Amino acid sequence: MRDAAPKTIFLSDYTPYPWTVDSVDLHFTLDPHATRVRSVIRFAPNPAFTGETPKTMFLHGEQIKLISAQIDGAALDPDLTGEGLTCAVLGGSFTWESEVEIDPANNTALEGLYMSNGMYCTQCEAEGFRKITFYPDRPDVMSVFTVTVEGPHPVLLSNGNPVVTENHLAKWHDPWPKPAYLFALVAGDLVAHSDSFTTMSGRHVDLNLYVRPGDEGKCAFGMQALKASMKWDEDVYGREYDLDLFNIVAVDDFNMGAMENKGLNIFNSSAVLASPETSTDLNFERIEAIIAHEYFHNWTGNRITCRDWFQLCLKEGLTVYRDSQFTSDMRSAPVKRISDVIDLRGRQFAEDQGPLAHPVRPESFQEINNFYTATVYEKGAEVIGMLKTLVGDEAYYKALDLYFTRHDGDAATIEDWLKVFEDSTGRDLAQFKRWYSQAGTPRLSVAHSFELDTLTLTFTQQTPPSAATPNPLPQVIPIAVGLIYPDGTEALETRVLEMTKATQSFRFTGLEDEPVPSILRGFSAPVVLTHDLSDADRAHLLAHDTDPFNRWEQGRMLARKSLLAMITEGADPDPAYLAGIHKVASDTTLDPATRALMLDMPSEAELATVLHEAGTTPAPAAIYAAREAMAEARADAFADVAADIYAANTVNEAYQPNADQAGRRVLGNAMLAMITRRDDGAQAAAQYDSADNMNQQLVALALLVGAGKGDEKLQAFEKQWQDDRLVMDKWFGLQVSKAKPEDAAATARRLTEHPAFTHTNPNRFRAVFGALVMHHAGFHHVSGDAYTLLADWLITLDPLNPQTTARMCSAFQTWKRYDSDRQAKMLAEITRILATPNLSRDTTEMLTRIKGA
């Protein structure tokens, strides 16, 4: 375990590494408890390093045993610490050689080289390579790697192209310079699902998806998604794959979703394995997006990487934006955009409003693993989208071509990225850069007035101060606007307004009648919009807006307003809202997926956030009760059409995970949820019994469990799927998510006693405790039992897997939002975890930030 004492690293302190690494040769002799790693690393003075070259060299290294070390053949006795070694060096170029021993079988942190069900695999981002051998483990140190792997395994893989493949030995060479965080190694008894791809220049590329024996039937969709990603990146960005081989490996024990290691992507098995019998529609869509994301990193992350970890958003924000574009093209663009905004508001906005707030590019960190956040990824992608909106599509792609040409092979910065746009468009992006340097979500308010033939829109922006940004300045906000006449026709097609001041007005003249403004179309900026429209105006936009996002948004606002009135005033559900969604659900001019999204209610967590921002202490039980009452009212309101819409959207043809079928299923299942509240679960039971795919089976099971009618089906489901680890994750999570609030903690506790529960597998741990944390009323039940249960398990997990522990600690980040009793209970658990002896640096930093809110 690393020293938990926090040491802050600052962006402003960056200096280049004194040496370049010309080449790296690694030789692995695999053994579960005593793997030997021999390294030969050729160093040369770095021309970018200013000042005199140091007389000593520091190499990172953690939890590894040094056997021998030498420079240019001369043996060394370096100074060793828990974080690395220091040795004397002479001037000029030199060759470092070392041999170390590591213990993959006991590496439960799943960083560096570790074992998963008998298979060796690696995870080196962000700082895992230092657990493999001594090395300058920083992203701006890039080199060409040659790797030899020896072991009694039929499959021995590393980055790049194969050079030698013999019995129990394989040699790999990656011709493209890369930082150590992109190193990968896999060895085990694996089966390959193989295919090939021909690039736009005619190069043949072999493709392999390696899985455990028995998983061969779950590979076809992942391979199809990979080939679609390769073709899309050529068509849209002009980026061609650059090796002879592309390998993906599915691993059960993995802290992340997947990793973009050059030529050898390693995936959490949940993010790549799929079949109609075992995967839901959302699983298929997630797999398609993650495979695309990791493949797109080949250019935005690998060929061009980040200079230091403060620039993480450079590769992640751009790649998330690219994978969102891909999903929009493969499926429904409106549904994808709305889904992304729901996720952004649910995760990133909460981050911005709490003690974990930080800029898209942080100024400092103590543990980089704690900055793989929604702000870096999702808000980082929104910043890319705003830039594209401001410069236009043609200028965006022209700038990207320049970026790839200018920085291929570089470890780049945000300044490099913005300079490309300034040079290619002539724009000054100094103010736009604040999106990278300021924390917090801007509040954008708008007032509108109409006189004669002129509409005036006056916008005011204000970003709440935070510890990370105490004095925020006005930002560049692209505001996409449309105008809708009273007869439903469009008075103004979408126009992008560029706001740069704290307060700014825009005028629209020559209008025939007073229109209803449609503001922030497509969610053109990640802001909280306040626009005091009447319910009638919102209903008008819900019925007539040509922008799918804003049409959804108005329905969402009407639902939110009604629910808030129910929570705070004891009001009845708004009949106008119920009538509005009734009309939307029956509108066959909208695709089924969009109709289903418009039927969604705001989540309990979203309602708690809105109440908190309005100065009201959220009451989880009241929020839960209001949503339940609204669900009952919706079931009554849809009694005349639910069965017909359900039947009309029943998919009778063979299951396909495409957008058309998935859209029909999600709308049909929205109706089934309403039907289940009125027929005692009869239709849901019938769907469960007749389902030939996991999506329909699992939805039906969830509805039955939620209705208190699912005990028999839960047992049948467990018996049917007990040997499928990914399906069993669904079984675990479903029971917690559908428990009554008063039973949620007890349900989670009971499941931790199940023989199939293991806290060392991140997927299984997240299945139970991720579901508990997402169960707003259950997690925040007045008893505080969920707080205690989660804290108990975080204390247990931290010595084994600090990364998963620290990320799960974010469940406590809203502790100051609630009443004094809940605050006291959460604070007590935070304090108890922090008092644990030898707590990891990851968890210490996370909880210290949360406690100090």
C-alpha positions, 0 to 999 in steps of 0.5 A: 500500500502506498503512503496515504500521506497526501502530496499535492502535484500542481500543473504550474510545476510541470517541467520536461523529463531530463531524458528521452527514452529511445527504446524499451526492451522488456522480457517477462517470465510469468509466474503467479507469485514470482514473475520476473521482468527484465528491462533494457532502456536506452536513455538520451538527454532531452533537448526540451529540458532546460538547465543542467542535466541532473547527476541523479535519475529517479525512476518510479517503482511500487510494490516490486522487488529489485533483483539487479540494476546496472547502467552501461554494464556497471552494477548499481546499488540505488536508493530505494523508497516506496515510490521508486529508486534514485541512482547516479548517472553520468552525462550523455546517453546511457543504457539502464538494465534491471531485473525485478520480481512482482506478484501478480496473483496477490495484486488485488488493486488491479493496477499493473500486472495482475491475475483474473481467473488464471489469466495475466492482464495489465492496467497501466493507466494512470500509474500502473506501469510503475508496479511492473518495473522501474521506469519514468512513468509519466505520459510525456515520456514516449518510446518504442517498445519491444516485449518478449513474454514467456509462460505456459499459456496458449495465448501471449499478447502485447502491443503492436505486431507479432515478431516471434510466436513460438511454443510458450514464447512470443515477441511483440514490437510496437513501432509507434512511440507510446507512454508507459500507461499504454503498455499492455500484456495478456497471457492465458487460455483464451479463444479468439473470435477473428475477422479482418478489416481493409483500411481506406488505403487498402491495408489488411488488418487482422482483428481478434476478440479474445475471450474465455472458453465458453464465451465464444457466442458473445463476440459477434456484436463486439466485432461488428461494432469494432469494424463499424468504428474503424469505418466511421473514423475513416469516413468522418475524421479521415483516420486510418488504423496503423498496425497489422493487427488489432486485438481486444481481450475480455477480462472479468476483473477490471476497474474500468470499462475498457483501456485503449492500449495500443493495438491491444485493448483490454475490456471489462467483460461487461463492456464487450460480451453480448448476446440476445439471451444475456444482454439488454438493449442498453448493454448492446448500445453501451458495448457499441459505444465503448468499443468505439471510444477505445478504438477512437483513442488510437488517434485521440489518445495514442498517436496524440497523447497528453503531456501530463495528467492535468491534460486528461480531458484533452484525450478523454473529452475529445474521444467521448465527443467522438463516440457520441457522434458515432452513436448518434450516427449509428442510432437516433441522434435526438435520443443520444443527445437527450440521454447524454444530457440526462447523464450530464445533469445527473452526474457532472452537474452534481459534481460541479455543485459539491465538494468534488467540483474541479475544472475540466483541466484541474490545477492540482491533484493528490491522486490522479485516479480520483480525476477520472470524473464526469467533469473530465469526460462528459463536461470535457466532451461538451466543451468540444461540442461547444467549440464545434458549434462556435466555429461550424462543422467545416472549420471544425474538421479542418482544425482537426486535420491540422491537429492530427498533422501538427501533433502526431506523435506528440504529448500535447496540451490544451494550449496546443489544442486551442492554438490549432483552432486559433490558427485554422479559424483566426478566432481568439479563444482566450475567453473560451479557454475559461471552460477548461480552467473554471469549475462550476456550472454557469447559471443562464437566465433569460428574459424576453419582451416583444414590441411591434415586430421585435423580440428581445432576449436578454441573457444573464450568466453567473457561475457560483463561486467554489473552492476550486474557482472562487472568482469565476469570470463570464464565459463564452456560451453558444446559445442555439435559439429558435422561435415558434409562432402561435400557429406552431410554425417556425418563425426562426430556424436555429440560430447560434447566439454567442454570449461573451458578457455577464449580461447581453441582449439579442434582437429579432426583427420583422416578426409577424406575431409574438413567438415563443422562444425555444432557447438552448436548442440541442443543449448547446452549452452545459448550463442551468437555464432559467426561463420563466415560460408559462405552462401554456408556452411550455405545452406549446413548445412540447407540441410544436418545437422542431428541436427534439431536445427542447421538445423533450425538455419542456415536457420534463419541465412540466413534469418537474414542476408538478412533482415539486408541487406535490412534494412541497405543497401536497398538490395533485398531479397536474392534469395538463402534464398528464394530457401532454404526455398522453398526446406525445405517447400516441404521436406516431410521427415521433420515433418510439425511442423519443416518445419513450424518453419524453415519458420519463419522469425526473429522477429522485436525485434530480428532484433533490438537486432542484429542491436544494438549489431552491433553498429547500432541504430535500426529504427523500421519503417525500420525493419517493412518495410523490414519484409513486403518486405520479406513477399511479396517476400516469397509469390511470391516465394511460388506461385507455391506450397503454395496452394498444401502444404496448401491442403496437410496439411488440417486436415479433421478428427475431431479436436484433439490437438495432435502434428500430427494435430497441426503440419499440421495445423501450416504448412498449415496456414504458406502457407495460410499467403502467399496465403492471400497476393495474393488472397485478402483474399479469401482463409482466408475468406473461412477458417474462414467460414468453421472452426469448431475449434478456431485455424483455425478460429482465424488464418484466422481472424488474416490474414484478419485483417492484410490484411485490410479485417477483419472488418466484421469478427471481428464484427461477431467474437465478436458477436459469442464469447462475452460471453466467456471471454478467447476468448474475450481476443484473440479478444482484443489482435489480433486487436492490434497485427495486426494493422498498426504501425501508428494505434497500439496505437490508436487501443489499446486506442479504445479497452480500451473504450470497455465495456468489457475491465477491467484493474483489470483483468490481462488477459484482461489488458495483452491482450491489452497492452501485444499485444501493447508492442510486436508490435515492430513498433507500440510500438516504433512508432515515435509519442511516443503515445504508450509510453504515453498510456502505462504509463497512464495505468500503473499509473492507475493500480499500486495502484490496482495491483503492480505486473502486473504493475511492470512486464509490466514496462519491456516494457521500458527496451530497451529505450537506444537502440533507437534514441535520440528522442525515448529515450527522449520520453521513459525516460519522461514517466519513469520519470512521472511514478516514480513521481506518489505519493505513487507508489508501491515498486514493480514498483518503483524498476523496473523503478529505475533499468530501468532508471538507465541503 
